[in-house]
Amino acid sequence: MNSQNKTITFFDTTLRDGEQSPGCSMTFEEKIQMARQLEMLQVDVIEAGFPIASEGDFKAVNEVAKIIKYSSVAGLCRASEKDIESAAQALKPAAKPRIHTFIATSDIHLKYKLNKTREQVLEQAVNAVAFAKKHFDDIEFSCEDAGRSDVNYLIQVTEAVIAAGATVVNIPDTVGYQIPVEFGALINKIVTGVSNMNKAILSVHCHNDLGLAVANSVAAIQNGARQVECTINGIGERAGNASLEELVMILKVRKDLLGFEHGLKTEEIYNSSCLLSKLTGMFVQRNKAIVGSNAFAHEAGIHQDGMIKNRITYEIMTPESVGIDRSDLVLGKHSGRNALKSRLKELGYEYNQEELNEIYAKFTKLADDKKLIYDEDLISIIPQNVDEGVSNIELKNLQAVSNHHGISTATIELEVDNVNKVDSATGNGPVAAAYCALERILGMGGALEDYTIHSNTHGRDAYGDVYVKINFNGTSFTGHATSTDIVQGSVDAYLQAANRAKVAQTKK
């Protein structure tokens, strides 16, 4: 391995190790969709699956191999000829195929799982790599449970598989047991102790059982590893794998200290994260680094004041750099006058200091009662120069028809300021059709920013809470309704938001 190489290869195993995470299985079509997004992210290697595991896995690896052109496509297999043959067949159409074979090297696994000696495992590893080499040039070998393996034995195995033709040797911390200083030292011993290490790339694959997968991967890079194996959102077995988005942005933000390059298109990080959440139903926590909804949100008054003056005061990277539109200054009980003034100005309201102090006093009182303050809340506490006015929009009738193989329709009758209005519209589903009809009747198109449904009772006739957040002319308004009919509840919630928008327009 060339120690002067400063480019890090990103090996994404979302479709293989990530999919093994409980509850994260993907269908064939979903795997293909995710693979296309990973190529847009420009990851270097996509591990598409474990071909011999099932007919579906073989089919998915084979299809990914057909459609992916930029990234290498890898298939995992045990150190056996039958597994390797299956992987080779699945990867045959790939522009850049890689066979990834593995066997455990820790004494714990040898004794309790494999019932083999070190000599037998070494022989099996060498034979597997040599056999795989007959099919493709790019061969990766992994020492399973390397984090708990004897370092001298690891050096022996690594030298032998490189001599047999391995182009990448992977050192996994399979059970997330290592800590950074320990794992870094292990990688350093392998890099300096393997006589033919210059003929292969050293890789690491870290698990997150102790929450150290990313830290261990960085320590490994600093000590000579040049490939990191990771997943989108850090999904994977048990507590997951090293998070791709965190590793990429660590290298980008701290290039001054680390000095490494990579070829990923970071602007596709957020899209990749959102797609995976959508496909698996496993959503990231709000405070997740890089892609969590709070990652670029600021509520503390001191922070908001700094952000308004210059973003670099509290953001070490821009949201745009990972594909997020903008930072959010979240108004809550910790917000200051400057953030309040800034948001009011965005909404079209400007006040002198005395008026602002009056509004701020009302704001802090309201913030004690509410976790978050929305635009309509601000509008409700500002000084009024005209009669507040009350918008009167009432639902009189609703008929919606859903069509599984065609276009859904909705007909709505409203009473708007004592005048009955009726219109019909079509859409991709009855709720979308109903919302189109509402927009036509009200003449006030809004952008749906959030739409959430929660069941608050049990059974087939359960009540559902519908929450919507709609942006009318640059101002966001929320609506909430409860109903056993989701279409009815969705319409009622929309109308509540629209009513609030019309009241705000009257105030302005």
C-alpha positions as CSV (number, residue, x, y, z in Angstrom):
1,M,0.0,0.0,0.0
2,N,1.3,3.4,-0.9
3,S,1.5,5.3,2.4
4,Q,1.5,8.6,0.4
5,N,-2.0,7.9,-1.0
6,K,-4.3,10.6,0.4
7,T,-7.6,9.5,-1.2
8,I,-10.0,7.5,0.8
9,T,-12.2,4.9,-0.9
10,F,-15.8,4.7,0.3
11,F,-17.3,1.2,0.3
12,D,-21.0,1.4,1.0
13,T,-22.7,-1.7,2.4
14,T,-26.2,-0.3,2.9
15,L,-27.7,-2.9,0.6
16,R,-25.9,-5.8,2.4
17,D,-24.9,-5.2,6.0
18,G,-27.4,-2.3,6.3
19,E,-30.3,-4.4,5.1
20,Q,-29.5,-7.0,7.7
21,S,-30.6,-4.5,10.4
22,P,-33.9,-5.7,11.9
23,G,-36.8,-4.0,10.1
24,C,-34.6,-2.7,7.2
25,S,-35.2,-5.3,4.6
26,M,-35.8,-4.0,1.1
27,T,-37.6,-5.4,-1.9
28,F,-35.9,-6.0,-5.2
29,E,-37.2,-2.7,-6.7
30,E,-36.2,-0.8,-3.5
31,K,-32.7,-2.1,-3.7
32,I,-32.4,-1.0,-7.3
33,Q,-33.7,2.5,-6.4
34,M,-31.2,2.8,-3.5
35,A,-28.3,1.6,-5.7
36,R,-29.1,4.3,-8.3
37,Q,-29.0,6.9,-5.5
38,L,-25.7,5.6,-4.2
39,E,-24.2,6.0,-7.6
40,M,-25.5,9.6,-7.7
41,L,-23.7,10.0,-4.4
42,Q,-20.7,8.6,-6.3
43,V,-19.6,6.1,-3.7
44,D,-16.6,4.1,-4.9
45,V,-17.9,0.6,-4.1
46,I,-21.5,-0.6,-3.7
47,E,-21.8,-3.9,-1.9
48,A,-25.1,-5.1,-3.4
49,G,-25.8,-8.2,-1.3
50,F,-24.9,-11.8,-0.5
51,P,-25.7,-13.7,-3.7
52,I,-25.9,-17.2,-2.3
53,A,-28.1,-16.2,0.6
54,S,-31.3,-16.3,-1.4
55,E,-32.7,-16.2,-4.9
56,G,-33.8,-12.7,-4.3
57,D,-30.4,-11.5,-3.2
58,F,-28.8,-13.1,-6.2
59,K,-31.3,-11.4,-8.5
60,A,-30.7,-8.0,-6.8
61,V,-26.9,-8.2,-7.0
62,N,-27.2,-9.3,-10.7
63,E,-29.5,-6.3,-11.5
64,V,-27.3,-3.8,-9.6
65,A,-24.3,-5.2,-11.6
66,K,-26.2,-4.5,-14.8
67,I,-27.2,-0.9,-14.1
68,I,-24.3,0.6,-12.2
69,K,-21.4,2.0,-14.3
70,Y,-19.6,4.5,-12.1
71,S,-19.1,2.5,-8.9
72,S,-17.6,-0.9,-8.4
73,V,-20.2,-3.5,-7.5
74,A,-19.3,-6.1,-4.8
75,G,-20.9,-9.4,-3.8
76,L,-20.2,-11.0,-0.4
77,C,-19.4,-14.7,-0.1
78,R,-17.9,-17.0,2.4
79,A,-14.5,-18.6,1.8
80,S,-16.0,-21.5,-0.2
81,E,-16.0,-22.3,-3.9
82,K,-19.8,-22.6,-4.0
83,D,-20.3,-19.2,-2.5
84,I,-17.6,-17.6,-4.8
85,E,-19.1,-19.2,-7.9
86,S,-22.5,-17.7,-7.0
87,A,-21.0,-14.3,-6.5
88,A,-19.1,-14.5,-9.7
89,Q,-22.2,-15.4,-11.7
90,A,-24.2,-12.6,-10.1
91,L,-21.5,-10.0,-10.8
92,K,-20.8,-11.1,-14.3
93,P,-22.6,-8.1,-16.0
94,A,-20.8,-5.5,-13.8
95,A,-18.5,-2.9,-15.4
96,K,-16.3,-3.0,-12.3
97,P,-17.0,-6.3,-10.3
98,R,-15.5,-7.2,-7.0
99,I,-15.7,-10.5,-5.1
100,H,-15.7,-10.0,-1.3
101,T,-14.9,-13.2,0.5
102,F,-14.4,-13.6,4.3
103,I,-13.6,-16.0,7.1
104,A,-13.3,-15.4,10.9
105,T,-9.8,-15.1,12.3
106,S,-10.4,-14.6,16.1
107,D,-9.7,-17.6,18.4
108,I,-13.2,-17.1,19.8
109,H,-14.8,-17.7,16.4
110,L,-12.4,-20.5,15.5
111,K,-13.2,-22.4,18.6
112,Y,-16.9,-21.8,19.0
113,K,-18.2,-21.2,15.5
114,L,-15.8,-22.8,12.9
115,N,-14.2,-25.5,15.0
116,K,-11.0,-25.1,13.0
117,T,-7.3,-24.4,13.8
118,R,-5.5,-21.3,12.7
119,E,-3.6,-23.3,10.1
120,Q,-6.9,-24.6,8.6
121,V,-8.4,-21.1,8.4
122,L,-5.3,-19.7,6.8
123,E,-5.3,-22.4,4.2
124,Q,-9.0,-21.9,3.5
125,A,-8.6,-18.1,3.2
126,V,-5.7,-18.4,0.7
127,N,-7.6,-21.0,-1.4
128,A,-10.7,-18.8,-1.5
129,V,-8.8,-15.8,-2.7
130,A,-6.9,-17.8,-5.3
131,F,-10.2,-19.3,-6.6
132,A,-11.9,-15.9,-6.7
133,K,-8.9,-14.5,-8.6
134,K,-9.8,-16.9,-11.5
135,H,-13.0,-14.9,-12.0
136,F,-12.1,-11.3,-11.5
137,D,-9.0,-9.1,-10.8
138,D,-10.5,-7.1,-7.9
139,I,-10.7,-9.4,-4.8
140,E,-11.4,-8.3,-1.3
141,F,-10.7,-10.5,1.7
142,S,-12.1,-9.8,5.2
143,C,-10.8,-11.2,8.5
144,E,-14.1,-11.5,10.4
145,D,-13.8,-10.4,14.1
146,A,-10.3,-8.9,13.4
147,G,-10.9,-6.6,16.4
148,R,-10.5,-9.6,18.7
149,S,-7.9,-11.5,16.7
150,D,-4.3,-11.9,17.5
151,V,-2.3,-9.2,15.7
152,N,0.5,-11.5,14.6
153,Y,-2.0,-14.0,13.2
154,L,-3.7,-11.1,11.3
155,I,-0.3,-10.1,9.8
156,Q,0.3,-13.7,8.7
157,V,-3.2,-14.0,7.1
158,T,-2.9,-10.6,5.5
159,E,0.5,-11.4,3.9
160,A,-0.8,-14.7,2.6
161,V,-4.0,-13.5,1.0
162,I,-2.2,-10.6,-0.7
163,A,0.3,-13.1,-2.1
164,A,-2.7,-15.1,-3.3
165,G,-4.1,-12.1,-5.2
166,A,-6.2,-10.0,-2.8
167,T,-6.3,-6.4,-3.9
168,V,-8.1,-5.2,-0.7
169,V,-7.7,-6.7,2.8
170,N,-10.4,-5.7,5.3
171,I,-10.0,-5.5,9.1
172,P,-13.4,-5.5,10.6
173,D,-14.3,-4.6,14.2
174,T,-17.2,-7.0,13.8
175,V,-18.7,-6.6,17.3
176,G,-17.7,-3.0,17.9
177,Y,-15.3,-3.9,20.7
178,Q,-12.4,-1.7,20.0
179,I,-11.7,1.9,21.1
180,P,-10.0,4.4,18.8
181,V,-6.5,4.4,20.3
182,E,-6.5,0.6,20.4
183,F,-7.9,0.2,16.8
184,G,-5.5,2.8,15.4
185,A,-2.6,0.9,16.9
186,L,-3.8,-2.4,15.5
187,I,-4.0,-0.9,12.0
188,N,-0.6,0.7,12.4
189,K,0.9,-2.7,13.3
190,I,-0.6,-4.4,10.2
191,V,0.5,-1.6,7.9
192,T,4.1,-1.7,9.2
193,G,4.2,-5.4,9.8
194,V,2.9,-6.8,6.5
195,S,5.8,-7.1,4.1
196,N,3.7,-6.9,0.9
197,M,1.2,-4.3,2.1
198,N,2.2,-2.1,-0.8
199,K,0.4,-4.5,-3.2
200,A,-3.1,-4.0,-1.6
201,I,-5.4,-1.5,0.1
202,L,-6.1,-1.9,3.8
203,S,-9.8,-1.5,4.6
204,V,-11.8,-1.2,7.9
205,H,-15.4,-2.1,8.7
206,C,-16.4,-0.8,12.1
207,H,-19.6,-1.6,14.1
208,N,-21.2,0.8,16.5
209,D,-21.9,-1.4,19.6
210,L,-20.1,1.1,21.8
211,G,-20.9,4.1,19.7
212,L,-17.4,4.3,18.3
213,A,-17.7,3.1,14.7
214,V,-17.0,6.5,13.2
215,A,-14.2,7.4,15.7
216,N,-12.5,4.0,15.1
217,S,-12.7,4.4,11.3
218,V,-11.1,7.9,11.6
219,A,-8.3,6.4,13.8
220,A,-7.8,3.7,11.2
221,I,-7.5,6.2,8.4
222,Q,-4.9,8.2,10.4
223,N,-2.9,5.0,10.8
224,G,-2.9,3.8,7.2
225,A,-6.3,2.4,6.2
226,R,-7.4,3.8,2.8
227,Q,-10.9,2.2,2.5
228,V,-13.7,2.7,4.9
229,E,-16.8,0.5,4.9
230,C,-20.0,2.2,6.0
231,T,-23.7,2.6,5.5
232,I,-26.2,5.5,4.9
233,N,-27.6,6.6,8.3
234,G,-25.3,4.1,10.0
235,I,-27.8,1.3,9.7
236,G,-26.6,-2.3,10.1
237,E,-26.5,-5.3,12.4
238,R,-27.3,-4.6,16.1
239,A,-26.3,-0.9,16.8
240,G,-25.3,-0.4,13.1
241,N,-22.2,0.5,11.1
242,A,-20.0,3.5,10.7
243,S,-22.2,6.3,9.3
244,L,-21.2,7.3,5.7
245,E,-22.4,10.8,6.0
246,E,-20.5,11.5,9.2
247,L,-17.2,10.0,7.8
248,V,-17.5,12.0,4.6
249,M,-18.1,15.3,6.3
250,I,-15.4,14.7,8.9
251,L,-12.9,14.4,6.0
252,K,-14.3,17.4,4.3
253,V,-14.7,19.7,7.3
254,R,-11.4,18.7,9.0
255,K,-9.3,18.4,5.9
256,D,-7.0,21.0,7.5
257,L,-6.1,18.4,10.2
258,L,-6.5,15.1,8.4
259,G,-5.5,16.0,4.8
260,F,-7.5,13.3,3.0
261,E,-9.5,13.5,-0.2
262,H,-12.6,11.6,-1.4
263,G,-14.7,11.5,-4.5
264,L,-18.2,11.6,-3.1
265,K,-20.8,14.2,-4.2
266,T,-21.7,15.5,-0.7
267,E,-24.7,17.4,-2.0
268,E,-26.5,14.0,-2.4
269,I,-26.1,13.0,1.2
270,Y,-29.4,14.3,2.4
271,N,-31.3,12.8,-0.6
272,S,-29.6,9.4,0.1
273,S,-30.6,9.6,3.8
274,C,-34.2,10.5,3.1
275,L,-34.6,7.8,0.4
276,L,-33.3,5.1,2.8
277,S,-35.6,6.3,5.6
278,K,-38.5,6.2,3.1
279,L,-37.7,2.7,1.8
280,T,-37.0,1.1,5.2
281,G,-39.3,3.1,7.5
282,M,-36.3,3.5,9.9
283,F,-36.1,7.3,10.4
284,V,-33.1,9.0,11.9
285,Q,-33.4,10.8,15.3
286,R,-33.8,14.5,15.2
287,N,-30.3,15.2,16.7
288,K,-28.5,12.8,14.3
289,A,-25.3,14.4,13.0
290,I,-25.4,15.7,9.4
291,V,-28.8,14.5,8.4
292,G,-31.0,14.9,11.5
293,S,-33.7,17.6,11.4
294,N,-32.0,19.5,14.2
295,A,-28.5,19.3,12.6
296,F,-28.9,22.8,11.2
297,A,-31.6,24.1,13.5
298,H,-30.9,26.8,16.2
299,E,-33.1,27.9,19.1
300,A,-30.8,29.4,21.7
301,G,-30.9,33.2,21.5
302,I,-27.1,33.6,21.6
303,H,-26.7,31.1,18.8
304,Q,-29.5,32.7,16.7
305,D,-28.0,36.1,17.1
306,G,-24.6,34.8,15.9
307,M,-26.2,33.0,13.0
308,I,-28.0,36.2,11.9
309,K,-24.7,38.1,11.9
310,N,-22.6,35.4,10.3
311,R,-23.4,31.7,9.8
312,I,-19.9,30.5,10.6
313,T,-20.3,31.5,14.3
314,Y,-22.3,28.3,14.9
315,E,-22.1,26.2,11.7
316,I,-18.9,24.4,10.8
317,M,-20.5,23.4,7.5
318,T,-23.3,24.7,5.4
319,P,-26.6,22.8,5.0
320,E,-26.3,23.3,1.3
321,S,-23.0,21.2,1.3
322,V,-25.0,18.1,2.2
323,G,-28.1,18.9,0.1
324,I,-30.3,20.7,2.7
325,D,-31.9,23.9,1.5
326,R,-31.1,26.2,4.5
327,S,-30.6,26.5,8.2
328,D,-33.6,26.9,10.5
329,L,-33.8,29.5,13.3
330,V,-36.4,27.7,15.5
331,L,-38.4,30.0,17.6
332,G,-38.9,28.8,21.2
333,K,-38.5,29.8,24.8
334,H,-34.7,30.1,24.3
335,S,-34.9,32.5,21.4
336,G,-33.8,36.1,21.6
337,R,-35.2,39.5,20.4
338,N,-32.9,39.4,17.3
339,A,-34.3,36.1,16.0
340,L,-37.8,37.3,16.7
341,K,-37.2,40.6,14.9
342,S,-35.6,38.7,11.9
343,R,-38.6,36.4,11.5
344,L,-41.2,39.1,11.8
345,K,-39.3,41.1,9.1
346,E,-39.4,38.0,6.9
347,L,-43.2,37.9,7.4
348,G,-43.5,41.6,6.4
349,Y,-43.8,43.2,9.8
350,E,-41.3,45.8,11.1
351,Y,-41.4,47.5,14.5
352,N,-39.5,50.0,16.6
353,Q,-37.6,48.9,19.7
354,E,-40.5,49.8,22.0
355,E,-43.0,47.8,20.0
356,L,-40.6,44.9,19.7
357,N,-40.2,44.8,23.4
358,E,-43.9,44.6,23.8
359,I,-44.2,41.7,21.3
360,Y,-41.2,39.9,22.9
361,A,-42.9,40.0,26.3
362,K,-46.0,38.3,24.8
363,F,-43.7,35.9,22.8
364,T,-41.8,34.7,25.9
365,K,-45.1,34.1,27.8
366,L,-46.5,32.1,24.8
367,A,-43.2,30.2,24.5
368,D,-43.5,29.0,28.1
369,D,-46.7,27.2,27.1
370,K,-45.7,25.9,23.6
371,K,-42.5,24.0,22.6
372,L,-42.3,25.7,19.2
373,I,-43.7,29.0,17.9
374,Y,-45.2,28.9,14.4
375,D,-45.8,31.9,12.1
376,E,-49.5,32.0,12.9
377,D,-48.6,32.2,16.6
378,L,-46.4,35.3,15.9
379,I,-49.2,36.9,13.9
380,S,-51.6,36.3,16.8
381,I,-49.5,38.4,19.3
382,I,-48.5,41.4,17.1
383,P,-50.1,44.8,17.6
384,Q,-53.1,45.4,15.4
385,N,-53.9,48.6,13.4
386,V,-57.1,47.2,11.9
387,D,-60.0,45.1,13.1
388,E,-58.8,41.5,13.4
389,G,-61.5,40.1,11.3
390,V,-62.7,36.5,11.2
391,S,-62.5,34.4,8.2
392,N,-65.5,32.1,7.7
393,I,-64.8,28.9,5.8
394,E,-67.0,26.0,6.5
395,L,-67.1,22.5,4.9
396,K,-70.6,21.7,3.7
397,N,-70.1,18.6,1.6
398,L,-67.2,16.3,0.6
399,Q,-67.2,13.4,-1.8
400,A,-63.9,11.6,-2.7
401,V,-63.3,8.5,-4.9
402,S,-60.1,6.6,-4.8
403,N,-59.0,4.7,-7.9
404,H,-56.2,2.2,-7.5
405,H,-55.3,2.0,-11.2
406,G,-56.4,5.4,-12.2
407,I,-56.9,9.0,-11.1
408,S,-58.7,9.8,-7.9
409,T,-61.4,12.5,-7.8
410,A,-62.9,14.8,-5.1
411,T,-65.9,17.2,-5.1
412,I,-66.1,19.7,-2.3
413,E,-68.7,22.3,-1.3
414,L,-67.6,25.1,0.9
415,E,-69.4,28.1,2.5
416,V,-67.0,31.0,2.2
417,D,-68.1,34.2,3.8
418,N,-71.8,33.1,3.6
419,V,-71.4,32.1,-0.1
420,N,-71.6,28.5,-1.3
421,K,-68.9,27.4,-3.7
422,V,-68.5,23.9,-5.3
423,D,-65.6,22.5,-7.4
424,S,-64.1,19.2,-8.4
425,A,-60.5,18.1,-9.0
426,T,-58.4,15.1,-9.7
427,G,-55.2,14.0,-8.1
428,N,-52.8,11.1,-7.2
429,G,-55.0,9.9,-4.4
430,P,-58.2,11.2,-2.7
431,V,-56.4,13.6,-0.4
432,A,-54.4,15.2,-3.2
433,A,-57.6,15.5,-5.2
434,A,-59.4,17.1,-2.3
435,Y,-56.5,19.6,-1.7
436,C,-56.6,20.6,-5.4
437,A,-60.3,21.3,-5.2
438,L,-59.8,23.4,-2.1
439,E,-57.1,25.4,-3.8
440,R,-59.4,26.1,-6.7
441,I,-62.4,27.1,-4.5
442,L,-60.3,29.3,-2.2
443,G,-58.0,30.8,-4.8
444,M,-55.1,30.6,-2.5
445,G,-52.6,27.9,-3.5
446,G,-50.4,26.7,-0.7
447,A,-47.2,24.5,-0.5
448,L,-47.7,21.5,1.8
449,E,-44.6,21.5,4.0
450,D,-45.7,18.7,6.4
451,Y,-48.4,16.1,6.5
452,T,-48.6,13.7,9.4
453,I,-51.2,11.1,10.5
454,H,-51.3,9.4,13.9
455,S,-53.8,6.9,15.1
456,N,-54.9,7.7,18.6
457,T,-57.2,4.8,19.2
458,H,-57.3,1.1,18.3
459,G,-59.4,-0.9,15.8
460,R,-60.7,-0.5,12.3
461,D,-62.7,2.5,13.3
462,A,-59.8,4.2,15.1
463,Y,-59.7,8.0,15.3
464,G,-56.8,9.5,13.4
465,D,-55.1,12.9,14.1
466,V,-54.1,14.7,11.0
467,Y,-51.5,17.5,11.2
468,V,-50.6,19.7,8.3
469,K,-48.2,22.6,7.8
470,I,-48.9,24.7,4.7
471,N,-47.0,27.7,3.4
472,F,-49.3,30.4,2.0
473,N,-47.3,33.2,0.3
474,G,-44.2,32.7,2.3
475,T,-45.9,32.2,5.7
476,S,-46.4,28.8,7.3
477,F,-49.7,27.9,9.0
478,T,-50.6,24.7,10.8
479,G,-53.9,22.8,10.9
480,H,-55.1,19.8,13.0
481,A,-58.2,17.7,12.8
482,T,-59.4,14.3,14.2
483,S,-61.6,12.0,12.3
484,T,-62.3,8.3,11.6
485,D,-62.1,9.3,7.9
486,I,-58.6,10.3,6.9
487,V,-59.8,12.2,3.8
488,Q,-62.3,14.2,6.0
489,G,-59.6,14.8,8.6
490,S,-57.2,16.0,6.0
491,V,-59.7,18.4,4.5
492,D,-60.6,19.8,8.0
493,A,-56.9,20.3,8.9
494,Y,-56.3,22.1,5.6
495,L,-59.3,24.4,6.2
496,Q,-58.0,25.2,9.7
497,A,-54.7,26.3,8.2
498,A,-56.4,28.2,5.4
499,N,-58.7,30.0,7.9
500,R,-55.6,31.1,9.9
501,A,-54.0,32.4,6.7
502,K,-57.0,34.5,5.7
503,V,-57.2,35.9,9.3
504,A,-53.5,36.9,9.0
505,Q,-54.1,38.4,5.6
506,T,-56.8,40.6,7.1
507,K,-54.5,41.7,9.9
508,K,-51.8,42.7,7.4
